[in-house]
Amino acid sequence: MTKAIKSKHERDGSRFLALPNQVLESQAFILLSGQQIRLLLDIAM
């Protein structure tokens, strides 16, 4: 039996979160503490 080759675009079930550079480079984001960033990411997920 041959194994099926996975497509390059087939997802493995994992998730990701995209944040725009405009957000990451904003003064408001830069001033966040580590805990505040973690909370923001938890809410976004």
Secondary structure as a PSIPRED ss2 file (coil, helix, strand):
# PSIPRED VFORMAT (PSIPRED V4.0)

   1 M C   1.000  0.000  0.000
   2 T C   1.000  0.000  0.000
   3 K C   1.000  0.000  0.000
   4 A C   1.000  0.000  0.000
   5 I C   1.000  0.000  0.000
   6 K C   1.000  0.000  0.000
   7 S C   1.000  0.000  0.000
   8 K C   1.000  0.000  0.000
   9 H C   1.000  0.000  0.000
  10 E C   1.000  0.000  0.000
  11 R C   1.000  0.000  0.000
  12 D C   1.000  0.000  0.000
  13 G C   1.000  0.000  0.000
  14 S C   1.000  0.000  0.000
  15 R C   1.000  0.000  0.000
  16 F C   1.000  0.000  0.000
  17 L C   1.000  0.000  0.000
  18 A C   1.000  0.000  0.000
  19 L C   1.000  0.000  0.000
  20 P C   1.000  0.000  0.000
  21 N H   0.000  1.000  0.000
  22 Q H   0.000  1.000  0.000
  23 V H   0.000  1.000  0.000
  24 L H   0.000  1.000  0.000
  25 E C   1.000  0.000  0.000
  26 S C   1.000  0.000  0.000
  27 Q H   0.000  1.000  0.000
  28 A H   0.000  1.000  0.000
  29 F H   0.000  1.000  0.000
  30 I H   0.000  1.000  0.000
  31 L C   1.000  0.000  0.000
  32 L C   1.000  0.000  0.000
  33 S C   1.000  0.000  0.000
  34 G H   0.000  1.000  0.000
  35 Q H   0.000  1.000  0.000
  36 Q H   0.000  1.000  0.000
  37 I H   0.000  1.000  0.000
  38 R H   0.000  1.000  0.000
  39 L H   0.000  1.000  0.000
  40 L H   0.000  1.000  0.000
  41 L H   0.000  1.000  0.000
  42 D H   0.000  1.000  0.000
  43 I H   0.000  1.000  0.000
  44 A H   0.000  1.000  0.000
  45 M C   1.000  0.000  0.000
